[in-house]
Amino acid sequence: MLKEVGASGQISLGKRFAGQLFEMVVHADQRVELIPMSVVAGKRASAPARSSADWRPPGGYLQANDWALANREALEAYAAEVDGHGTAAEQLQQYLDAAARAVG
């Protein structure tokens, strides 16, 4: 269906779409895409925001520090593995880059 934009910048889609909301996406090649949208009523938070004290590890920092000291060897081994192989995100990016080079 061919539509012409009027002098005021408006386009008429017809009565079928009257009152409906659309997300307008303008692509790099100047194509325009209208995506039907629905308004969803927001809802209030069910609980008030927690205080900063609630964000501490269970047992507080003293217990977390004790755990870290007790597991120091495993934590250092994990850190060395990350240094050698990169994080999971870095490994995924390397895989994606290699796959893209293989295709293109």
SERO-4910 file (N, C-alpha, C, O; in steps of 0.05 Angstrom, whole numbers):
BEGIN
 pado doro    nc1    nc2    nc3   cac1   cac2   cac3    cc1    cc2    cc3    oc1    oc2    oc3
  Met    A     17    -23      0      0      0      0     18     25      0     35     27     17
  Leu    A     14     42    -19     30     66    -21     16     89     -7     -8     95    -11
  Lys    A     31    103     11     20    126     26     39    150     21     63    147     18
  Glu    A     27    173     21     42    197     17     42    214     42     21    217     54
  Val    A     65    224     50     67    241     73     58    269     65     68    280     45
  Gly    A     39    280     80     28    307     73     48    329     80     69    324     91
  Ala    A     40    353     72     58    377     76     64    381    106     85    393    113
  Ser    A     46    373    124     50    377    153     66    354    165     71    354    189
  Gly    A     74    334    149     90    312    159     74    289    169     85    271    182
  Gln    A     48    289    164     30    268    174     24    248    152     25    254    128
  Ile    A     17    223    161      9    202    142    -16    190    153    -18    186    177
  Ser    A    -35    185    136    -60    173    144    -60    143    139    -55    135    116
  Leu    A    -64    127    160    -64     98    156    -92     87    154    -95     63    147
  Gly    A   -112    103    158   -140     94    156   -152     89    183   -139     88    204
  Lys    A   -179     86    183   -194     83    208   -187     58    223   -190     57    247
  Arg    A   -178     38    209   -171     12    222   -150     16    244   -150      2    264
  Phe    A   -132     36    240   -110     40    259   -115     65    277    -97     73    292
  Ala    A   -138     76    275   -144    101    291   -141     95    321   -151     76    331
  Gly    A   -126    113    334   -122    112    362   -101     92    371    -95     91    395
  Gln    A    -89     77    353    -69     58    360    -42     71    362    -36     90    347
  Leu    A    -24     62    380      2     72    383     22     56    367     20     31    365
  Phe    A     42     69    355     63     56    340     90     66    348     94     89    354
  Glu    A    109     47    349    137     55    352    148     59    323    144     42    306
  Met    A    160     82    319    170     89    292    200     84    292    215     97    307
  Val    A    209     67    274    238     61    272    247     71    244    236     63    224
  Val    A    267     89    244    278     99    219    305     85    216    323     88    232
  His    A    308     69    195    332     54    189    353     71    175    346     93    166
  Ala    A    378     62    175    400     77    163    395     84    134    404    104    124
  Asp    A    380     66    120    375     71     91    349     87     87    338     88     65
  Gln    A    339     99    109    316    117    109    289    102    107    268    115    104
  Arg    A    289     75    109    264     61    111    251     67    137    265     71    157
  Val    A    225     69    138    210     74    162    194     49    169    180     38    151
  Glu    A    195     41    194    180     17    203    162     26    226    171     38    245
  Leu    A    136     19    224    117     25    245    110     -1    259    101    -20    246
  Ile    A    116     -2    285    111    -27    300     88    -21    320     91     -3    337
  Pro    A     66    -36    318     44    -31    337     53    -36    366     67    -55    372
  Met    A     45    -18    384     53    -20    412     28    -19    429      7    -10    421
  Ser    A     31    -30    453      9    -28    473     20    -14    498     44    -18    505
  Val    A      4      2    511     12     15    535      6     -4    558    -16    -14    561
  Val    A     26     -9    575     23    -26    598     25     -8    623     44      7    626
  Ala    A      4     -9    639      4      7    663     27     -1    682     31    -25    686
  Gly    A     42     18    691     63     12    710     52      4    737     29     11    744
  Lys    A     67    -12    752     57    -19    778     78    -11    799    102     -9    793
  Arg    A     69     -7    822     86      2    844    102    -21    855     94    -44    853
  Ala    A    125    -14    866    141    -35    878    126    -48    901    113    -34    917
  Ser    A    129    -74    903    114    -88    924    127    -84    952    114    -87    972
  Ala    A    153    -78    952    166    -74    978    184    -49    976    194    -43    955
  Pro    A    187    -35    998    204    -12    997    233    -20    992    241    -43    997
  Ala    A    249     -2    982    277     -7    977    291    -16   1002    286     -5   1024
  Arg    A    309    -35   1000    323    -44   1023    345    -25   1030    356    -10   1013
  Ser    A    353    -25   1055    375     -8   1064    401    -20   1054    402    -43   1047
  Ser    A    422     -4   1054    448    -13   1044    458    -36   1062    474    -53   1052
  Ala    A    450    -38   1087    459    -60   1104    449    -87   1094    461   -107   1099
  Asp    A    426    -87   1080    415   -112   1070    431   -123   1047    426   -146   1040
  Trp    A    449   -108   1036    464   -118   1013    490   -132   1021    505   -141   1004
  Arg    A    495   -133   1046    519   -147   1056    516   -177   1052    494   -187   1052
  Pro    A    539   -191   1050    537   -220   1048    525   -232   1073    527   -220   1095
  Pro    A    512   -255   1071    501   -268   1095    523   -271   1116    544   -282   1110
  Gly    A    518   -262   1140    538   -264   1161    556   -240   1162    573   -238   1179
  Gly    A    553   -222   1143    569   -197   1142    596   -202   1129    603   -224   1120
  Tyr    A    612   -181   1128    638   -182   1115    658   -199   1130    676   -211   1117
  Leu    A    656   -201   1156    675   -217   1171    673   -246   1163    694   -259   1159
  Gln    A    649   -257   1160    645   -285   1151    655   -288   1122    667   -308   1116
  Ala    A    649   -268   1105    658   -270   1077    689   -270   1075    700   -284   1060
  Asn    A    701   -253   1092    731   -252   1092    742   -279   1102    762   -288   1091
  Asp    A    730   -290   1123    739   -316   1133    737   -337   1111    755   -354   1108
  Trp    A    715   -337   1096    711   -356   1074    733   -353   1053    744   -372   1043
  Ala    A    738   -327   1046    758   -322   1025    786   -331   1034    801   -342   1018
  Leu    A    793   -327   1060    819   -336   1070    820   -367   1070    841   -378   1064
  Ala    A    798   -380   1077    798   -409   1078    799   -421   1050    809   -444   1047
  Asn    A    791   -406   1030    790   -416   1002    810   -401    984    807   -401    960
  Arg    A    830   -390    997    849   -373    982    863   -388    959    865   -377    937
  Glu    A    871   -413    964    885   -429    943    867   -432    918    876   -429    896
  Ala    A    842   -440    923    823   -443    900    818   -417    886    816   -416    862
  Leu    A    815   -395    901    810   -369    889    834   -360    872    831   -349    851
  Glu    A    858   -365    882    882   -358    867    885   -375    842    894   -365    821
  Ala    A    878   -401    843    879   -418    820    859   -408    799    864   -408    775
  Tyr    A    835   -400    808    815   -390    789    824   -364    776    821   -360    752
  Ala    A    837   -346    792    847   -321    782    869   -326    761    870   -312    740
  Ala    A    886   -346    766    907   -353    746    894   -364    721    904   -358    699
  Glu    A    873   -380    723    860   -390    700    847   -368    683    849   -368    658
  Val    A    835   -348    696    824   -325    682    846   -309    669    842   -300    646
  Asp    A    869   -306    682    891   -292    670    901   -306    645    908   -294    625
  Gly    A    901   -333    646    911   -348    623    892   -351    600    900   -350    577
  His    A    866   -354    606    846   -360    585    827   -337    581    812   -337    562
  Gly    A    826   -317    599    807   -296    597    781   -303    610    776   -326    618
  Thr    A    764   -283    614    738   -288    626    720   -303    606    727   -306    583
  Ala    A    697   -312    616    678   -326    598    670   -307    576    667   -316    553
  Ala    A    666   -282    582    657   -262    561    679   -259    540    673   -257    517
  Glu    A    704   -258    549    726   -255    530    729   -280    513    734   -277    489
  Gln    A    726   -303    525    727   -328    509    705   -329    489    709   -338    466
  Leu    A    681   -321    496    658   -321    478    664   -302    455    658   -308    431
  Gln    A    675   -278    460    681   -259    439    702   -270    420    700   -266    396
  Gln    A    722   -284    431    742   -296    414    730   -317    395    736   -318    372
  Tyr    A    712   -333    406    698   -353    390    681   -340    368    682   -348    345
  Leu    A    666   -319    375    650   -305    355    667   -292    333    660   -293    310
  Asp    A    689   -280    341    707   -268    322    718   -289    303    720   -285    279
  Ala    A    726   -312    314    737   -334    297    716   -345    278    722   -350    255
  Ala    A    692   -347    288    670   -357    271    664   -338    249    658   -346    226
  Ala    A    665   -312    255    659   -291    234    681   -292    213    675   -288    189
  Arg    A    706   -295    221    728   -297    202    726   -321    184    732   -320    161
  Ala    A    717   -343    196    714   -368    181    692   -366    160    694   -377    138
  Val    A    671   -351    166    648   -347    147    656   -327    126    650   -331    102
  Gly    A    668   -305    134    672   -283    115    699   -282    105    706   -265     89
***
